[in-house]
Amino acid sequence: MKNYDCVIWDWNGTLLDDLTLALGVVNELLREYGVEELSLPRYREIFDFPVRDYYERAGLDLQKHDFHEISEKFCSRFEERLHLARIFPGVPSLLESIRESGSRQFVLSGTEQNALGRMMRRYEIAELFDATQGLEDNLAAGKVAAGRELVQRCRIEPDRTVIIGDTTHDAAVAKELGMECLLLASGHHSQERLSSLGLPVFDSLETLSVNLL
């Protein structure tokens, strides 16, 4: 594989095509709390980590409503409806090709670790990764600390590693860890938002794969 000994994948919006599902669940919650629903463009404009800040930008008053309760509702409903989401086309074959090239692959996700494992087993791709790293809770505060833990635990060399994700947070994590970053505009952030970072942005896994294999 070109340039990289390790590939660190984001999960939601990068390998898992869950944008419609996530937007549906958050809009359901907003309705329950008396807040106007988000359009898809607005969602992609304000979604970010930590998720607490994004909820506030969406209009939720977290002085009045319990953030932990909202997070629990979102995560449980999301996982209950996971059958409505699919992994992106070509994911298994791309992961197989990277694995066969001799490069190691990991998942670094803002999803809670146990839930992440359940989801990956559901789509029968867990065995294609050397390790996964989620968060200790479902509050989605960010992935930098989890990324450092993954690097140390798996002895990853940052200068031979690329992070692939779909948000500006993935780019921030890559910068913090001293890694390169490739971004996909098919997930939770728009092409325009990602392009402002000056990093390579691809419209699909198919076009991105040319830069990997």
C-alpha positions in Angstrom: 0.0 0.0 0.0 1.2 3.5 -0.8 3.0 5.5 1.9 1.4 4.0 5.0 2.1 1.1 7.4 -1.1 1.8 9.4 -4.6 3.1 8.5 -6.8 4.4 11.3 -10.4 4.6 10.3 -13.2 6.6 11.8 -16.4 4.7 12.1 -19.6 6.8 11.9 -19.9 8.5 8.5 -16.7 7.0 7.2 -17.2 3.2 7.1 -20.8 3.3 8.4 -23.3 5.2 6.3 -25.4 6.5 9.2 -26.0 10.2 8.3 -29.7 9.8 7.7 -30.1 7.6 10.8 -28.3 10.1 13.1 -30.2 13.1 11.7 -33.5 11.2 12.2 -32.8 10.3 15.8 -31.5 13.8 16.8 -34.6 15.5 15.2 -36.8 13.1 17.2 -35.1 14.3 20.3 -35.3 17.9 19.4 -39.1 17.6 18.9 -39.4 16.0 22.3 -37.6 18.9 23.9 -39.5 21.5 21.9 -36.7 22.5 19.6 -37.0 23.1 15.9 -35.7 20.2 13.7 -32.4 20.4 11.8 -32.2 20.4 8.0 -29.5 18.2 6.6 -27.4 21.2 5.5 -27.7 22.7 9.0 -26.8 19.5 10.7 -23.7 19.1 8.6 -22.8 22.7 9.4 -23.0 22.4 13.2 -22.3 18.8 14.0 -18.9 18.4 15.8 -17.1 17.2 18.9 -17.6 17.6 21.7 -21.2 16.6 21.0 -22.4 18.7 24.0 -21.5 21.9 22.1 -23.3 20.7 19.0 -26.4 20.0 21.0 -26.3 23.5 22.3 -25.9 24.9 18.8 -28.9 22.8 17.8 -30.9 24.8 20.3 -31.0 22.4 23.4 -30.8 24.2 26.7 -28.4 22.0 28.7 -28.8 24.1 31.8 -32.4 23.0 31.8 -32.1 19.5 30.3 -29.7 16.8 31.4 -27.0 16.2 28.8 -26.3 12.7 30.1 -30.0 11.8 29.7 -30.1 13.2 26.2 -26.9 11.3 25.2 -28.3 8.0 26.6 -31.5 8.5 24.6 -29.7 9.2 21.4 -27.3 6.3 21.7 -29.9 3.7 22.7 -32.3 4.8 19.9 -29.5 4.9 17.4 -28.4 1.4 18.2 -31.9 0.1 18.2 -32.4 1.4 14.7 -29.0 0.3 13.4 -30.7 -1.9 10.8 -31.6 1.3 9.0 -27.9 2.0 8.3 -25.4 0.2 6.1 -21.7 0.2 5.7 -20.7 2.1 2.6 -20.4 0.2 -0.7 -17.0 -1.4 -1.2 -15.9 -1.3 2.4 -15.2 -5.0 2.9 -13.3 -5.3 -0.3 -11.2 -2.2 0.4 -10.4 -3.3 3.9 -9.4 -6.7 2.6 -7.1 -5.2 0.0 -5.4 -3.0 2.6 -5.0 -6.0 4.9 -3.6 -8.1 2.1 -1.0 -5.4 1.4 0.5 -6.0 4.8 -0.7 -2.7 6.4 -2.3 -2.7 9.8 -5.8 -1.2 10.3 -7.6 0.2 13.3 -10.8 1.9 14.1 -10.8 5.0 16.3 -14.4 6.1 17.1 -16.3 8.6 19.2 -18.7 5.7 20.0 -18.6 4.0 23.4 -16.3 1.0 23.2 -18.8 -1.8 23.8 -21.4 -0.3 21.4 -18.7 0.0 18.8 -17.8 -3.7 19.1 -21.5 -4.7 18.8 -21.9 -2.6 15.7 -18.8 -3.9 14.0 -19.7 -7.5 14.7 -23.1 -6.8 13.2 -21.6 -5.9 9.9 -19.1 -8.7 10.0 -16.0 -6.6 9.5 -14.5 -6.7 13.0 -12.0 -9.3 12.1 -10.4 -7.1 9.4 -8.9 -4.8 12.0 -6.0 -5.2 14.3 -7.7 -3.3 17.1 -10.5 -0.9 17.8 -10.6 2.1 20.2 -13.8 3.7 21.3 -14.6 5.9 24.2 -15.3 5.0 27.9 -18.7 6.6 27.9 -21.4 7.7 25.4 -20.8 11.5 25.9 -18.7 11.8 22.7 -16.4 14.4 24.1 -13.7 13.8 21.5 -11.1 11.3 20.3 -7.6 12.7 21.0 -7.1 10.9 24.3 -8.4 7.7 22.9 -6.1 8.1 19.9 -3.1 8.5 22.1 -4.1 5.3 24.0 -4.4 3.4 20.7 -1.0 4.6 19.5 0.6 3.5 22.8 -1.3 0.2 23.1 -0.6 -0.9 19.5 2.8 0.7 19.0 1.8 2.7 16.0 4.3 4.9 14.3 2.6 8.3 13.6 4.8 9.3 10.7 3.8 6.1 8.8 0.0 6.3 9.6 -3.0 8.0 8.1 -6.3 8.8 9.7 -9.3 8.6 7.4 -12.5 10.3 8.6 -15.4 12.5 7.7 -15.2 15.5 10.1 -12.9 18.4 11.0 -12.5 16.6 14.3 -10.8 13.7 12.6 -8.4 16.2 11.1 -7.7 17.8 14.5 -7.0 14.3 16.0 -4.6 13.5 13.2 -2.7 16.8 13.7 -2.5 16.2 17.4 -1.1 12.7 16.9 1.3 13.7 14.2 -0.4 11.8 11.4 -1.6 12.5 7.9 -5.3 12.8 7.2 -7.6 12.0 4.3 -11.2 13.1 4.5 -14.5 11.9 3.0 -17.3 14.3 2.1 -19.9 11.5 2.2 -20.5 11.7 6.0 -21.3 14.2 8.7 -19.5 17.2 7.4 -19.9 18.9 4.0 -17.4 19.2 1.2 -17.1 22.9 1.8 -16.5 22.6 5.5 -13.8 19.9 5.0 -12.2 21.7 2.0 -11.5 24.7 4.2 -8.8 22.7 6.1 -6.5 22.4 3.0 -6.4 18.6 3.3 -7.2 16.0 0.6 -11.0 15.5 0.5 -12.7 12.8 -1.5 -16.4 12.3 -2.4 -16.4 8.5 -1.9 -14.3 5.6 -0.7 -13.9 4.6 -4.3 -12.0 7.7 -5.2 -10.1 7.7 -1.9 -8.9 4.1 -2.5 -6.8 5.3 -5.5 -4.6 7.2 -3.0 -4.2 4.1 -0.7 -3.7 1.1 -2.9 
